[in-house]
Amino acid sequence: MPFEPPIEPGQQRLFDTHRDLTRFRRPSTHEQWLNDALAVDHIARAWHAAQATAEAHGWSARLLAEIRATLLTALCCRPADEPVRYSELQPLAAARRLPVERTAALLAELGMLIDDRPSSLDRAFDRQLHSVAPAIRADAEDWLRQLLSGTPRSRPRSRETVGEYLRAAAPLLRAWSSSHDHLREITVDDVRKSLAELPAGSARTQALISLRSLFRHLRSQRRIFRNPTARLAPGSVSLPAILPLSETDYQQVVAAAATPEHRLALALSAVHAARPGDIRRLQLEDVDLGDRRVTIAGHVRRLDDLSLKAVKEYLVHRRARWPSTANPHLLVSGRTVYDTRPVTSYYINNLFRGHKATLDRLRVDRWLEEALNRGPDPLHLAAVFGISTASAIRYAQAARQILEDDTTPP
């Protein structure tokens, strides 16, 4: 079957159609067919871009062949001015096990992709606000999107912060939707009653902070007549007591560190108090084996024997498993080995999931241990670990309380 070139760019289309790429079949004897296909400019450009990216990122020959097959499937049926929709590529992952995600990233770099997937924010809206009244949901979504984009008077908030606002406000919005159609109907008494039903402490305080932000936004947009939270102030939040991990907790997490990745993350968290996000972002150039130093979030730390052993063991493992990877990050996974992204937050946080001594818990326990062994000096904690003044003071006070309790006679 000869190659049939796509229609010329610029030809008018009566309507857009969703192409079923799983029906594409390339002829078994396809050398001439492939030569004809590569004579088309936009197909040849994608074909050679795949080769250049493969050389830059250390792709295997098999991965390059699979991505090129996906490119041919997606591009041979369309003109140069018709981009590929992600929703058209997605069925190829299940039907033929083709690397759709990497192909889509390549097409996006070439300006040939329309990413029509629902955003993570839209999925969060559907999950948290599914039973909210339409008018209330519209106001809430507009508020959250403005938090993300920012205003001339306020900086944009991160997706994590916006997610916290949504999680705190959503239960109250769902409850109000059973008896109200619009947020302009909400009174001060409604807010007080809803907050009183929440557990005292951080949950109630975070809910009030979220509601104040929401109603302040609606008042500025003149969507409500008055702000029912204007005279309500968040109460003080009593933070939980900071206590050291037990020896059993450490034994369990050490026993669970069965891979070089686990042991590296364990050493960086328990010895150097590295945050999970800092571990994700560590690059190979941050590790200096000759001088036994590692730079974590801009702070240079000396590698002790345990940490040095963990780093060397992981580097040997990394080199043996992925010898051709060009990813500059220290930690790589099967999903990031062929590009330059860091591993995901889920990858890091999942290393010791289910244990009391998570990476975050190991980090704060290291702060507390330093304060107990070197004295409860917040200046020392801030200088050694680069933490904020408030955190340093809090952990110094916790260490001081523990030391006083140990010296108090029974």
Secondary structure in CASP SS format (residue, H / E / C, confidence):
PFRMAT SS
TARGET T0000
AUTHOR 0000-0000-0000
METHOD secondary structure of the structure
MODEL  1
M C 1.00
P C 1.00
F C 1.00
E C 1.00
P C 1.00
P C 1.00
I C 1.00
E C 1.00
P C 1.00
G C 1.00
Q C 1.00
Q C 1.00
R C 1.00
L C 1.00
F C 1.00
D C 1.00
T C 1.00
H C 1.00
R C 1.00
D C 1.00
L H 1.00
T H 1.00
R H 1.00
F C 1.00
R C 1.00
R C 1.00
P C 1.00
S C 1.00
T C 1.00
H C 1.00
E H 1.00
Q H 1.00
W H 1.00
L H 1.00
N H 1.00
D H 1.00
A H 1.00
L H 1.00
A C 1.00
V C 1.00
D H 1.00
H H 1.00
I H 1.00
A H 1.00
R H 1.00
A H 1.00
W H 1.00
H H 1.00
A H 1.00
A H 1.00
Q H 1.00
A H 1.00
T H 1.00
A H 1.00
E H 1.00
A H 1.00
H H 1.00
G C 1.00
W C 1.00
S C 1.00
A H 1.00
R H 1.00
L H 1.00
L H 1.00
A H 1.00
E H 1.00
I H 1.00
R H 1.00
A H 1.00
T H 1.00
L H 1.00
L H 1.00
T H 1.00
A H 1.00
L H 1.00
C C 1.00
C C 1.00
R C 1.00
P C 1.00
A C 1.00
D C 1.00
E C 1.00
P C 1.00
V E 1.00
R E 1.00
Y H 1.00
S H 1.00
E H 1.00
L H 1.00
Q H 1.00
P H 1.00
L H 1.00
A H 1.00
A H 1.00
A H 1.00
R H 1.00
R C 1.00
L C 1.00
P C 1.00
V H 1.00
E H 1.00
R H 1.00
T H 1.00
A H 1.00
A H 1.00
L H 1.00
L H 1.00
A H 1.00
E H 1.00
L C 1.00
G C 1.00
M C 1.00
L E 1.00
I E 1.00
D C 1.00
D C 1.00
R C 1.00
P C 1.00
S C 1.00
S H 1.00
L H 1.00
D H 1.00
R H 1.00
A H 1.00
F H 1.00
D H 1.00
R H 1.00
Q H 1.00
L C 1.00
H C 1.00
S C 1.00
V C 1.00
A C 1.00
P H 1.00
A H 1.00
I H 1.00
R H 1.00
A H 1.00
D H 1.00
A H 1.00
E H 1.00
D H 1.00
W H 1.00
L H 1.00
R H 1.00
Q H 1.00
L H 1.00
L H 1.00
S H 1.00
G C 1.00
T E 1.00
P C 1.00
R C 1.00
S E 1.00
R C 1.00
P C 1.00
R C 1.00
S C 1.00
R H 1.00
E H 1.00
T H 1.00
V H 1.00
G H 1.00
E H 1.00
Y H 1.00
L H 1.00
R H 1.00
A H 1.00
A H 1.00
A H 1.00
P H 1.00
L H 1.00
L H 1.00
R H 1.00
A H 1.00
W H 1.00
S H 1.00
S C 1.00
S C 1.00
H C 1.00
D C 1.00
H C 1.00
L H 1.00
R H 1.00
E H 1.00
I C 1.00
T C 1.00
V H 1.00
D H 1.00
D H 1.00
V H 1.00
R H 1.00
K H 1.00
S H 1.00
L H 1.00
A H 1.00
E C 1.00
L C 1.00
P C 1.00
A C 1.00
G C 1.00
S H 1.00
A H 1.00
R H 1.00
T H 1.00
Q H 1.00
A H 1.00
L H 1.00
I H 1.00
S H 1.00
L H 1.00
R H 1.00
S H 1.00
L H 1.00
F H 1.00
R H 1.00
H H 1.00
L H 1.00
R H 1.00
S H 1.00
Q C 1.00
R C 1.00
R C 1.00
I C 1.00
F C 1.00
R C 1.00
N C 1.00
P C 1.00
T C 1.00
A C 1.00
R C 1.00
L C 1.00
A C 1.00
P C 1.00
G C 1.00
S C 1.00
V C 1.00
S C 1.00
L C 1.00
P C 1.00
A C 1.00
I C 1.00
L C 1.00
P C 1.00
L C 1.00
S C 1.00
E H 1.00
T H 1.00
D H 1.00
Y H 1.00
Q H 1.00
Q H 1.00
V H 1.00
V H 1.00
A H 1.00
A H 1.00
A C 1.00
A C 1.00
T C 1.00
P H 1.00
E H 1.00
H H 1.00
R H 1.00
L H 1.00
A H 1.00
L H 1.00
A H 1.00
L H 1.00
S H 1.00
A H 1.00
V C 1.00
H C 1.00
A C 1.00
A C 1.00
R C 1.00
P H 1.00
G H 1.00
D H 1.00
I H 1.00
R H 1.00
R H 1.00
L C 1.00
Q E 1.00
L H 1.00
E H 1.00
D H 1.00
V E 1.00
D E 1.00
L C 1.00
G C 1.00
D C 1.00
R C 1.00
R E 1.00
V E 1.00
T E 1.00
I E 1.00
A C 1.00
G C 1.00
H E 1.00
V E 1.00
R E 1.00
R E 1.00
L C 1.00
D C 1.00
D H 1.00
L H 1.00
S H 1.00
L H 1.00
K H 1.00
A H 1.00
V H 1.00
K H 1.00
E H 1.00
Y H 1.00
L H 1.00
V H 1.00
H H 1.00
R H 1.00
R H 1.00
A H 1.00
R H 1.00
W C 1.00
P C 1.00
S C 1.00
T C 1.00
A C 1.00
N C 1.00
P C 1.00
H E 1.00
L C 1.00
L C 1.00
V C 1.00
S C 1.00
G C 1.00
R C 1.00
T C 1.00
V C 1.00
Y C 1.00
D C 1.00
T C 1.00
R C 1.00
P C 1.00
V C 1.00
T C 1.00
S H 1.00
Y H 1.00
Y H 1.00
I H 1.00
N H 1.00
N C 1.00
L C 1.00
F C 1.00
R C 1.00
G C 1.00
H C 1.00
K C 1.00
A C 1.00
T C 1.00
L H 1.00
D H 1.00
R H 1.00
L H 1.00
R H 1.00
V H 1.00
D H 1.00
R H 1.00
W H 1.00
L H 1.00
E H 1.00
E H 1.00
A H 1.00
L H 1.00
N H 1.00
R H 1.00
G C 1.00
P C 1.00
D C 1.00
P H 1.00
L H 1.00
H H 1.00
L H 1.00
A H 1.00
A H 1.00
V H 1.00
F H 1.00
G C 1.00
I C 1.00
S C 1.00
T H 1.00
A H 1.00
S H 1.00
A H 1.00
I H 1.00
R H 1.00
Y H 1.00
A H 1.00
Q H 1.00
A H 1.00
A H 1.00
R H 1.00
Q H 1.00
I H 1.00
L H 1.00
E H 1.00
D H 1.00
D H 1.00
T H 1.00
T C 1.00
P C 1.00
P C 1.00
END
